[in-house]
Amino acid sequence: MATIKWSHSALKDFEGCARRYHEVKVLKNFPFTDTVHTIYGKQVHEAAEKYIKDGTPLPPEFSYMQSTLDALNKKTGRKLTEYEMGVKEDLTPCSFKDPDVWVRGIADLLIIDDEGLKARVVDYKTGNDKYPDRDQLTLMSLMVFEHFPHIRQVSSALLF
């Protein structure tokens, strides 16, 4: 039997409605169509990624993020944007697309302080923050420890 590959978002989709998950993700009866909200989320992620990675100025509509992104940019360490990670069932690290990947995730921003042996995981959120789900950050922290075995401490944050 093939290993089921999962991510935090796939698990949340399944928990929301197992039948919908089966119809959309397994049977592929309903292809995903972007909404106004998903388009906005993608634009925010792209603008933040380019700003951190290349110093590309933020579009005016995202200028509200600049002070926060500047503060993150000043943190000590390598800045890795949209960083893909995976682990196998035995929790050994692997690439995001490894045929034996068991769970995978993408860190919106990962800051690796090699000298301080610390890392920071930041997940950008553009939706409702009434009941934030920090489980994704726990999962990403586990993957950071596996992919960067010299790291001794991981802090994480949801950025709304």
Wavefront OBJ file of the C-alpha trace (Angstrom):
o trace
v 0.000 0.000 0.000
v 1.340 3.417 -0.940
v 2.185 5.910 1.786
v -0.410 8.651 2.118
v 1.249 12.017 1.637
v -0.209 14.846 3.688
v 0.256 18.452 4.740
v -1.314 20.574 7.439
v -3.674 22.228 4.947
v -4.750 18.835 3.552
v -5.451 17.602 7.086
v -7.525 20.735 7.834
v -9.490 20.232 4.607
v -10.199 16.611 5.583
v -11.243 17.590 9.120
v -13.570 20.241 7.688
v -15.470 17.735 5.544
v -14.159 14.266 4.721
v -16.574 13.812 1.832
v -15.649 17.145 0.231
v -11.959 16.246 0.620
v -12.573 12.913 -1.109
v -14.557 14.522 -3.952
v -12.041 17.342 -4.512
v -8.630 15.880 -3.649
v -9.019 12.152 -4.300
v -11.611 11.859 -7.060
v -10.814 15.324 -8.471
v -14.463 15.860 -9.395
v -14.299 19.584 -8.631
v -11.205 21.466 -9.814
v -10.062 24.311 -7.574
v -10.982 27.796 -8.743
v -9.347 30.848 -7.211
v -11.568 33.239 -5.289
v -11.059 36.909 -4.465
v -9.677 35.789 -1.084
v -7.201 33.224 -2.452
v -5.983 35.673 -5.101
v -5.399 38.299 -2.392
v -3.540 35.747 -0.249
v -1.277 34.786 -3.146
v -0.547 38.458 -3.878
v 0.375 39.114 -0.230
v 2.683 36.085 -0.134
v 4.349 37.041 -3.416
v 4.877 40.667 -2.369
v 6.350 39.636 1.001
v 8.590 37.025 -0.635
v 9.991 39.483 -3.198
v 10.494 42.179 -0.543
v 12.447 39.865 1.775
v 14.309 37.992 -0.965
v 15.233 40.775 -3.403
v 14.268 44.055 -1.747
v 11.565 44.580 -4.373
v 9.419 47.504 -3.168
v 5.999 46.558 -1.873
v 3.041 47.594 -4.000
v 1.181 50.521 -2.386
v -1.739 48.300 -1.343
v 0.634 46.225 0.813
v 2.573 49.109 2.366
v 0.940 48.266 5.714
v 3.278 45.223 5.886
v 6.521 47.137 5.429
v 7.395 47.863 9.074
v 6.776 44.242 10.069
v 8.767 42.869 7.136
v 11.579 45.339 7.891
v 11.695 44.055 11.476
v 11.903 40.459 10.224
v 14.588 41.411 7.695
v 16.710 42.836 10.535
v 16.709 39.516 12.418
v 20.044 37.729 12.395
v 20.268 34.806 9.999
v 19.689 33.562 6.486
v 16.248 34.454 5.107
v 14.646 31.595 3.195
v 11.334 32.405 1.527
v 8.674 29.883 0.523
v 11.028 27.175 1.789
v 9.811 23.664 0.957
v 10.487 20.782 3.368
v 9.387 17.198 3.731
v 9.936 14.276 6.067
v 9.492 10.556 5.604
v 7.446 8.338 7.942
v 10.537 7.731 10.087
v 10.908 11.552 10.333
v 14.099 11.672 8.286
v 14.295 14.805 6.149
v 13.603 14.644 2.445
v 12.712 16.985 -0.360
v 9.203 18.318 -0.772
v 8.668 16.156 -3.873
v 10.531 13.043 -2.711
v 8.592 9.912 -3.739
v 8.779 8.717 -0.115
v 7.666 12.000 1.479
v 5.118 11.435 4.248
v 4.380 15.012 5.299
v 5.391 18.247 3.657
v 5.100 21.954 4.246
v 6.220 25.332 2.993
v 7.581 27.952 5.379
v 6.519 31.390 4.154
v 9.635 32.786 5.835
v 12.339 30.773 7.568
v 15.203 32.587 9.278
v 18.181 30.365 10.111
v 20.712 31.795 12.581
v 23.533 29.272 12.138
v 25.785 30.871 14.771
v 23.062 31.294 17.388
v 21.676 27.812 16.590
v 18.189 29.303 16.357
v 15.490 29.457 13.715
v 12.286 31.406 13.200
v 9.294 30.207 11.201
v 6.805 32.831 10.024
v 3.490 31.973 8.406
v 1.611 34.802 6.693
v -2.162 34.698 7.170
v -4.642 36.822 5.245
v -7.866 35.256 6.496
v -9.797 35.216 9.733
v -7.659 35.388 12.884
v -10.484 34.707 15.348
v -9.285 31.164 16.114
v -5.728 30.866 14.804
v -4.422 27.324 14.372
v -0.858 27.053 15.621
v -0.563 23.336 14.813
v 0.921 24.209 11.432
v 3.754 26.040 13.189
v 4.444 23.013 15.386
v 4.673 20.828 12.292
v 6.954 23.319 10.531
v 9.184 23.491 13.629
v 9.557 19.702 13.591
v 10.614 19.842 9.954
v 13.120 22.631 10.671
v 14.749 20.508 13.390
v 15.031 17.605 10.932
v 16.306 19.658 7.973
v 18.717 21.762 10.050
v 20.007 19.348 12.740
v 22.390 21.934 14.217
v 19.439 24.151 15.208
v 18.598 23.938 18.934
v 15.658 26.349 19.191
v 12.796 27.245 16.860
v 10.369 30.082 17.462
v 7.354 30.565 15.263
v 4.672 33.122 14.562
v 1.503 33.651 12.606
v 1.585 37.036 10.903
v -1.850 38.509 10.151
l 1 2 3 4 5 6 7 8 9 10 11 12 13 14 15 16 17 18 19 20 21 22 23 24 25 26 27 28 29 30 31 32 33 34 35 36 37 38 39 40 41 42 43 44 45 46 47 48 49 50 51 52 53 54 55 56 57 58 59 60 61 62 63 64 65 66 67 68 69 70 71 72 73 74 75 76 77 78 79 80 81 82 83 84 85 86 87 88 89 90 91 92 93 94 95 96 97 98 99 100 101 102 103 104 105 106 107 108 109 110 111 112 113 114 115 116 117 118 119 120 121 122 123 124 125 126 127 128 129 130 131 132 133 134 135 136 137 138 139 140 141 142 143 144 145 146 147 148 149 150 151 152 153 154 155 156 157 158 159 160
